[in-house]
Amino acid sequence: MNISHELKEDQVLLNITLTSDEIKEQVTDQLKHLRKTAETPGFRPGKTPAALIEKKYGQAVRFSVVSKATSNEAVSYLKEQGIKTIGGFLMEQDDNSYTPEQTDYQLQVSTGLLPQFPETIDSNVTLPYYTVQVDDAEIDQMISNAQESAGERNEVEDVQEKDVLYVSVQELDDKGEHASEGIALEESFLMPQYVTNEEIRAEILKAHKGDTLTIDLQKAYDGSEVEIASFLQIKQEEVKDHTNAFEIKINRILRNTPHAIDEKLFKLMLGPTTEVTNEEELRAELKRMQESRNASMANDIFTTVVSKYVVEKIQGLPFSDKHLALLLNEKTEEETQEEYDERINQVMPYVRYQCMVADLNKQLGVEVSDGLVRKIVREGVMRQVQAAGLGQLLSNDDFIESLVNNAMEQNNDQLFAAKEQAKEQALAAKVKELVTLDEQEPLSVEELYKIHTKLQREINTLLKFYDEESEDEESAPEEE
């Protein structure tokens, strides 16, 4: 077999020639096998004449053998020549008859040419590096929240800001009397800390169990339909029909007594196997967890920075989309050609990006470990468990591991996404070693989330994950 190539802007053409002698043995073997297994009317199994088998299957067998042989040799040739390609092979020219009389085969196939990344990734490249502020107040808040969550509620007589007041409610008319057709509730509840009007909040804080207050809810909640509707147990659009004052009687007052900082709280915060025995050790462990989280957040946002850098650099590079499309799902029976084309066009920018990330990892000697993929799958599983309201199971390692093992075995979209994410993280870790880092001022967690959201939105726009109009709409509030 003889192969030569021609390089085009976004593809490589392979001119291939081979002789019938090179495929003769394989063709003969396959035709013999077909003769043994073919069921032909009028002939016993295995007794179909060879000429009939040749007439019926000969061309298809030769085409199959030639296609397989040239495909394998083409892959080896491209590797030997150091030509980086993307996508599958397309037949560009095939005038062969694939008959027994043909002695030489000539054909031309093409595949996509991977464009060169336009920049050397070294210290001449400068990328922003974001970190998280060390926040001791956050640890105080974590402990306080845990104490509140684990606290005990007791019924009391007076009112404090964080108490829950169980009240009966009666709507008044314009004369300050009970409205005959007004809202009347046997029980609702309010919390003084959420009453926005200071004067009314102060009045509530002076009250006691059994007291009756007359409150203008519109004033108390600064016209918030959400708060008023929740208190009156009505729809938001109905709030406008109930603007008179309400008579509110305090029937019960519950106060949460924060849980003590003790062994039970340590286990609630850190899990049943924790060895923490005092507040000092608790704060040290929370500090360690905070530092680990902050480092993870810094790495995550740098991965996004690197992704944006790569996506920006490959804009306008010549990729052969027709060859890349061969890697994607074929057109389904339910799809029209227009729907199929639209689907392919939507994912193509991301496919180009995937190809470049894979090549950069190869260039930089980056290996994506199974351990990293498993770690990402585990993080996803834990988020799903938390979102399902089963946070108490997060400390059950056997349960979590069984879910992770199941996800790894299924080889579904979740695992595919984890593998792609692992490639991005591994690339970012290597890029971090090579480039110059422009270290930004440490940010709060909230500020970092905003930066991350902005970066991801810019990436999505470049990858055409949503149109420019919706992007402008999302950006508008920030511009104001």
Secondary structure, 3 states (H helix, E strand, C coil): CEEEEEECCCEEEEEEEEEHHHHHHHHHHHHHHHHHHCCCCCCCCCCCCHHHHHHHHHHHHHHHHHHHHHHHHHHHHHHHHCCCEEEEEEEEEECCCCCCCCCEEEEEEEEEECCCCCCCCCCCCEEEECCECCCHHHHHHHHHHHHHHCCEEEECCECCCCCEEEEEEEEECCCCCECCCCCEEEEEEECHHHCCCHHHHHHHHCCECCCEEEECHHHHCCCCHHHHHHHHCCCHHHHHHCCCCEEEEEEEEEEEECCCCCHHHHHHHHCCCCCCCCHHHHHHHHHHHHHHHHHHHHHHHHHHHHHHHHHHHCCCCCCCHHHHHHHCCCCCCCCCHHHHHHHHHHHHHHHHHHHHHHHHHHHCCCCCCHHHHHHHHHHHHHHHHHHCCCHHHCCCHHHHHHHHHHHHHHCCHHHHHHHHHHHHHHHHHHHHHHCEEEECCCECHHHHHHHHHHHHHHHHHHCCCCCHHHHHHHHHHHHC
